Amino acid sequence: METRRRSVVKAIVWNAMGLVVMTIVGLIATGSAAVGGAVAVVNTAVGLTMYVFYERVWANISWGRNG
């Protein structure tokens, strides 16, 4: 079973990488660093929240585990 702290750290690292990628995509798509950055921040906040909940749900599901 994975600890909550591990789930949160994984989510933060994953979303930090996503923030960088989404900022670049937003910049390319809109031509504006401010708009691209704002879209990336909103996406990261929503994604981080959903990922933590998702990980915690799966941490309580025993299907597919060995041992």
N, C-alpha and C positions, 0 to 999 in steps of 0.2 A: 504494500500500500504506500502511496506517495503522500508525503506530508503537505500540508497547506502552504508552508513556506516555500517548498520546492516548486509547487504549482505556480505560486505567485512570481518567483524569480524567473522561471521558464517563460511565463507570460510577458514579463517586463522585457526580457532580452529579445524575445521574438518580436514584440511590438516596437522596440527601438529600431530593429532592423527594418521592420515594415514602415516605420515613420520616415526613415531616410529614403526608401524606395518610393513611397507615396508622394513625398515632397518633390522628388525628381519627376515622377510621372505627372503630378499636378502642374509643375512648372512647364513641362513640355506641352501639356494639353491646353493650358490657359495662357501661357506666356508671361504669367505673373508669379513672382516668388511669394508674394503675400497671399494671394488666393490659393495657390498650390499648397503653401504651408498650412493655411487654415483648413483646407480640405483634409490634409494629412493628419493634422492634430485631432480633428473630429473623428476621422476614421480610426485612428490609433486608440482614442479613448473608448469608443464603442467596442472595438475589437478586443482590447485588453479586458474589459468587463465581461464580455461574452466568453472569451477564452478561459478565464478563471472559473466561471460557472461550469463551462463545458468540461474542463479537467476534473473538477470536483465531482461532477456527476459520474464520469467514467472511473474515477478512483473507487467508487462504491459499487461498480458492476464487476462481478467475478467472471463473467463470460469471456472465454478466450485466454485465460491465465493458466499457466502451468504451475502447479504447487500451491 
